Protein backbone atom coordinates (compact mmCIF):
# COMPACT_ATOMS: atom_id res chain seq x y z
CA UNK A 1 0.00 0.00 0.00
CA UNK A 2 1.42 3.36 -1.04
CA UNK A 3 1.96 5.99 1.63
CA UNK A 4 2.13 9.71 1.21
CA UNK A 5 5.56 11.20 1.77
CA UNK A 6 6.21 14.28 3.82
CA UNK A 7 5.39 17.57 2.11
CA UNK A 8 8.76 19.35 1.96
CA UNK A 9 7.43 22.67 0.70
CA UNK A 10 8.67 25.43 3.04
CA UNK A 11 5.21 26.50 4.27
CA UNK A 12 3.59 23.06 4.41
CA UNK A 13 1.49 22.71 7.55
CA UNK A 14 0.96 26.46 8.00
CA UNK A 15 -2.50 28.01 7.81
CA UNK A 16 -2.52 31.79 7.31
CA UNK A 17 -5.31 34.34 7.56
CA UNK A 18 -5.05 37.05 4.87
CA UNK A 19 -7.39 39.97 5.53
CA UNK A 20 -6.55 42.65 2.97
CA UNK A 21 -9.08 43.69 0.31
CA UNK A 22 -9.65 40.99 -2.30
CA UNK A 23 -8.24 41.31 -5.80
CA UNK A 24 -8.82 39.46 -9.06
CA UNK A 25 -5.22 38.41 -9.63
CA UNK A 26 -3.51 37.85 -6.28
CA UNK A 27 0.14 36.96 -6.80
CA UNK A 28 0.72 36.78 -3.05
CA UNK A 29 -1.85 34.08 -2.25
CA UNK A 30 -0.77 32.16 -5.36
CA UNK A 31 2.80 32.13 -4.03
CA UNK A 32 1.62 30.94 -0.63
CA UNK A 33 -0.42 28.14 -2.15
CA UNK A 34 2.57 26.98 -4.19
CA UNK A 35 4.70 26.87 -1.04
CA UNK A 36 2.21 24.65 0.78
CA UNK A 37 0.43 27.24 2.91
CA UNK A 38 -3.30 26.91 3.47
CA UNK A 39 -4.73 30.40 2.92
CA UNK A 40 -7.91 31.76 4.48
CA UNK A 41 -8.59 34.91 2.43
CA UNK A 42 -11.20 36.84 4.42
CA UNK A 43 -11.12 40.59 3.66
CA UNK A 44 -11.87 43.09 6.42
CA UNK A 45 -11.97 46.03 4.01
CA UNK A 46 -13.15 46.73 0.48
CA UNK A 47 -12.13 49.17 -2.23
CA UNK A 48 -14.95 51.48 -3.30
CA UNK A 49 -14.32 53.58 -6.44
CA UNK A 50 -15.43 57.20 -6.12
CA UNK A 51 -18.18 57.65 -8.68
CA UNK A 52 -17.45 61.30 -9.46
CA UNK A 53 -13.66 61.00 -9.46
CA UNK A 54 -11.91 61.51 -12.80
CA UNK A 55 -8.36 61.95 -13.94
CA UNK A 56 -7.42 65.53 -14.78
CA UNK A 57 -5.75 66.46 -18.07
CA UNK A 58 -2.40 64.69 -17.77
CA UNK A 59 -0.78 67.11 -20.19
CA UNK A 60 -0.68 69.59 -17.27
CA UNK A 61 1.82 67.43 -15.35
CA UNK A 62 5.46 66.49 -15.71
CA UNK A 63 5.27 63.37 -13.56
CA UNK A 64 2.41 61.06 -12.55
CA UNK A 65 2.67 58.79 -9.49
CA UNK A 66 0.38 55.91 -8.51
CA UNK A 67 0.69 54.83 -4.89
CA UNK A 68 -1.22 51.52 -5.00
CA UNK A 69 -2.31 48.79 -7.39
CA UNK A 70 -5.92 49.95 -6.94
CA UNK A 71 -4.98 53.49 -8.00
CA UNK A 72 -3.14 52.09 -11.01
CA UNK A 73 -6.02 49.86 -12.09
CA UNK A 74 -8.60 52.62 -11.82
CA UNK A 75 -6.37 55.10 -13.67
CA UNK A 76 -5.76 52.55 -16.42
CA UNK A 77 -9.48 51.85 -16.75
CA UNK A 78 -10.28 55.55 -17.01
CA UNK A 79 -7.65 56.04 -19.69
CA UNK A 80 -9.07 53.12 -21.65
CA UNK A 81 -12.58 54.60 -21.44
CA UNK A 82 -11.44 58.18 -22.18
CA UNK A 83 -8.00 58.10 -23.83
CA UNK A 84 -5.62 60.99 -23.30
CA UNK A 85 -2.94 61.14 -26.00
CA UNK A 86 -0.63 62.97 -23.58
CA UNK A 87 -0.70 60.07 -21.10
CA UNK A 88 2.01 58.04 -22.83
CA UNK A 89 4.28 61.08 -22.90
CA UNK A 90 4.27 61.56 -19.13
CA UNK A 91 6.83 60.20 -16.72
CA UNK A 92 4.94 57.52 -14.75
CA UNK A 93 6.06 56.26 -11.37
CA UNK A 94 4.76 53.69 -8.88
CA UNK A 95 5.62 52.90 -5.28
CA UNK A 96 6.36 49.25 -6.08
CA UNK A 97 6.21 46.55 -8.72
CA UNK A 98 2.65 45.60 -7.74
CA UNK A 99 1.48 49.18 -8.12
CA UNK A 100 3.25 49.47 -11.46
CA UNK A 101 1.89 46.25 -12.99
CA UNK A 102 -1.56 47.40 -14.23
CA UNK A 103 -0.07 50.39 -16.06
CA UNK A 104 3.03 48.57 -17.28
CA UNK A 105 0.89 45.77 -18.72
CA UNK A 106 -1.19 48.42 -20.52
CA UNK A 107 1.92 49.79 -22.21
CA UNK A 108 2.84 52.72 -19.97
CA UNK A 109 6.54 53.15 -19.15
CA UNK A 110 6.58 53.03 -15.34
CA UNK A 111 9.53 53.44 -12.96
CA UNK A 112 9.50 52.19 -9.36
CA UNK A 113 12.00 51.60 -6.52
CA UNK A 114 13.69 48.23 -6.56
CA UNK A 115 13.34 47.04 -2.96
CA UNK A 116 12.08 49.94 -0.85
CA UNK A 117 8.43 49.92 -1.96
CA UNK A 118 7.48 53.01 0.05
CA UNK A 119 7.04 56.73 -0.47
CA UNK A 120 10.52 57.15 0.96
CA UNK A 121 11.90 54.72 -1.61
CA UNK A 122 10.16 56.62 -4.39
CA UNK A 123 11.62 59.93 -3.21
CA UNK A 124 15.10 58.36 -3.29
CA UNK A 125 14.89 57.74 -7.05
CA UNK A 126 17.23 59.94 -9.12
CA UNK A 127 14.23 61.24 -11.10
CA UNK A 128 12.96 63.01 -7.97
CA UNK A 129 16.26 64.55 -6.92
CA UNK A 130 15.70 67.77 -8.91
CA UNK A 131 11.99 68.57 -9.23
CA UNK A 132 11.87 72.30 -8.48
CA UNK A 133 9.12 73.87 -10.57
CA UNK A 134 7.80 70.53 -11.83
CA UNK A 135 4.15 69.56 -11.61
CA UNK A 136 3.49 66.16 -10.04
CA UNK A 137 0.15 64.36 -9.95
CA UNK A 138 -0.30 61.73 -7.22
CA UNK A 139 -3.08 59.22 -7.90
CA UNK A 140 -4.25 57.49 -4.75
CA UNK A 141 -7.16 56.54 -2.53
CA UNK A 142 -8.95 58.90 -0.20
CA UNK A 143 -6.67 60.08 2.60
CA UNK A 144 -3.34 58.30 2.88
CA UNK A 145 0.15 59.24 4.00
CA UNK A 146 1.54 62.71 3.40
CA UNK A 147 5.21 61.72 3.16
CA UNK A 148 5.36 61.88 -0.63
CA UNK A 149 3.69 65.29 -0.94
CA UNK A 150 5.79 66.76 1.86
CA UNK A 151 9.01 65.45 0.32
CA UNK A 152 8.20 66.77 -3.15
CA UNK A 153 7.04 70.17 -1.92
CA UNK A 154 10.24 70.53 0.11
CA UNK A 155 12.15 70.08 -3.16
CA UNK A 156 10.13 72.76 -4.92
CA UNK A 157 7.60 70.64 -6.81
CA UNK A 158 3.94 71.54 -7.19
CA UNK A 159 1.85 68.54 -6.10
CA UNK A 160 -1.78 67.75 -6.92
CA UNK A 161 -3.82 64.76 -5.76
CA UNK A 162 -6.36 62.70 -7.70
CA UNK A 163 -8.28 60.41 -5.31
CA UNK A 164 -10.08 57.63 -7.16
CA UNK A 165 -11.32 55.34 -4.37
CA UNK A 166 -11.91 54.95 -0.67
CA UNK A 167 -11.33 52.04 1.69
CA UNK A 168 -14.46 50.92 3.53
CA UNK A 169 -14.94 48.29 6.26
CA UNK A 170 -16.11 44.86 5.19
CA UNK A 171 -17.63 42.95 8.11
CA UNK A 172 -19.10 40.09 6.07
CA UNK A 173 -16.43 37.67 7.36
CA UNK A 174 -16.55 38.80 10.99
CA UNK A 175 -17.86 35.53 12.45
CA UNK A 176 -15.56 33.30 10.43
CA UNK A 177 -12.51 35.36 11.41
CA UNK A 178 -13.47 35.23 15.07
CA UNK A 179 -13.98 31.46 14.92
CA UNK A 180 -10.63 30.85 13.20
CA UNK A 181 -8.76 32.92 15.77
CA UNK A 182 -10.61 31.55 18.78
CA UNK A 183 -10.10 27.98 17.66
CA UNK A 184 -6.40 28.41 16.94
CA UNK A 185 -7.04 27.34 13.34
CA UNK A 186 -4.47 29.73 11.86
CA UNK A 187 -0.80 29.98 12.70
CA UNK A 188 -0.24 33.43 11.22
CA UNK A 189 -2.29 36.54 10.42
CA UNK A 190 -1.02 38.49 7.42
CA UNK A 191 -1.36 42.28 7.63
CA UNK A 192 -0.54 44.29 4.51
CA UNK A 193 -0.96 47.80 5.95
CA UNK A 194 -1.85 49.84 9.01
CA UNK A 195 -5.35 50.38 7.57
CA UNK A 196 -5.89 46.63 7.26
CA UNK A 197 -4.89 46.07 10.88
CA UNK A 198 -7.15 48.88 12.08
CA UNK A 199 -10.11 47.38 10.22
CA UNK A 200 -9.35 43.93 11.67
CA UNK A 201 -9.15 45.28 15.22
CA UNK A 202 -12.46 47.06 14.66
CA UNK A 203 -14.15 43.72 13.95
CA UNK A 204 -12.93 42.00 17.08
CA UNK A 205 -14.35 42.11 20.59
CA UNK A 206 -12.28 41.55 23.72
CA UNK A 207 -12.08 37.78 23.27
CA UNK A 208 -11.23 38.16 19.61
CA UNK A 209 -8.46 40.65 20.37
CA UNK A 210 -6.99 38.32 22.97
CA UNK A 211 -6.96 35.50 20.39
CA UNK A 212 -5.32 37.83 17.86
CA UNK A 213 -2.69 38.85 20.41
CA UNK A 214 -1.76 35.18 20.87
CA UNK A 215 -1.38 34.62 17.11
CA UNK A 216 1.78 35.69 15.24
CA UNK A 217 1.29 38.63 12.86
CA UNK A 218 3.21 39.36 9.66
CA UNK A 219 3.49 43.11 8.93
CA UNK A 220 5.29 45.13 6.21
CA UNK A 221 6.26 48.31 8.09
CA UNK A 222 7.39 49.76 11.40
CA UNK A 223 4.08 51.64 11.77
CA UNK A 224 2.08 48.42 11.39
CA UNK A 225 4.41 46.65 13.83
CA UNK A 226 3.92 49.44 16.37
CA UNK A 227 0.14 49.22 16.10
CA UNK A 228 0.28 45.44 16.48
CA UNK A 229 2.35 45.73 19.65
CA UNK A 230 0.03 48.43 21.00
CA UNK A 231 -2.82 45.95 20.47
CA UNK A 232 -0.96 43.42 22.63
CA UNK A 233 0.32 41.12 19.88
CA UNK A 234 3.20 39.12 21.27
CA UNK A 235 4.85 37.84 18.07
CA UNK A 236 5.27 40.33 15.22
CA UNK A 237 7.15 39.24 12.09
CA UNK A 238 8.49 42.20 10.11
CA UNK A 239 8.76 41.91 6.32
CA UNK A 240 10.96 44.28 4.33
CA UNK A 241 7.93 45.62 2.43
CA UNK A 242 4.39 44.70 1.34
CA UNK A 243 5.60 43.27 -1.97
CA UNK A 244 4.61 39.60 -2.42
CA UNK A 245 8.21 38.39 -2.54
CA UNK A 246 9.21 40.28 0.60
CA UNK A 247 6.17 39.07 2.54
CA UNK A 248 6.75 35.47 1.46
CA UNK A 249 10.47 35.63 2.31
CA UNK A 250 9.64 36.84 5.82
CA UNK A 251 7.04 34.10 6.25
CA UNK A 252 9.43 31.36 5.15
CA UNK A 253 12.23 32.69 7.36
CA UNK A 254 9.99 32.88 10.41
CA UNK A 255 8.19 29.57 9.84
CA UNK A 256 11.28 27.48 9.15
CA UNK A 257 13.04 29.00 12.17
CA UNK A 258 9.99 28.30 14.35
CA UNK A 259 10.05 24.68 13.22
CA UNK A 260 13.78 24.31 13.84
CA UNK A 261 14.71 23.66 10.22
CA UNK A 262 16.56 26.85 9.32
CA UNK A 263 17.52 30.21 10.72
CA UNK A 264 15.26 33.19 10.08
CA UNK A 265 16.16 35.22 7.01
CA UNK A 266 18.04 38.47 7.68
CA UNK A 267 15.70 41.44 7.88
CA UNK A 268 12.71 39.28 8.80
CA UNK A 269 12.82 39.23 12.61
CA UNK A 270 10.05 38.13 14.90
CA UNK A 271 9.72 40.21 18.04
HELIX and SHEET records of a PDB file:
HELIX    1   1 UNK A   27  UNK A   34  1                                   8    
HELIX    2   2 UNK A   58  UNK A   60  5                                   3    
HELIX    3   3 UNK A   69  UNK A   81  1                                  13    
HELIX    4   4 UNK A   85  UNK A   89  5                                   5    
HELIX    5   5 UNK A   97  UNK A  105  1                                   9    
HELIX    6   6 UNK A  119  UNK A  123  1                                   5    
HELIX    7   7 UNK A  126  UNK A  128  5                                   3    
HELIX    8   8 UNK A  147  UNK A  154  1                                   8    
HELIX    9   9 UNK A  174  UNK A  182  1                                   9    
HELIX   10  10 UNK A  194  UNK A  203  1                                  10    
HELIX   11  11 UNK A  206  UNK A  213  1                                   8    
HELIX   12  12 UNK A  222  UNK A  230  1                                   9    
HELIX   13  13 UNK A  244  UNK A  258  1                                  15    
SHEET    1   A 5 UNK A  38  UNK A  41  0                                        
SHEET    2   A 5 UNK A  15  UNK A  18  1                                        
SHEET    3   A 5 UNK A 188  UNK A 190  1                                        
SHEET    4   A 5 UNK A 217  UNK A 219  1                                        
SHEET    5   A 5 UNK A 236  UNK A 238  1                                        
SHEET    1   B 6 UNK A  45  UNK A  49  0                                        
SHEET    2   B 6 UNK A 158  UNK A 169 -1                                        
SHEET    3   B 6 UNK A 135  UNK A 141  1                                        
SHEET    4   B 6 UNK A  63  UNK A  66  1                                        
SHEET    5   B 6 UNK A  91  UNK A  94  1                                        
SHEET    6   B 6 UNK A 110  UNK A 112  1                                        
END                                                                             
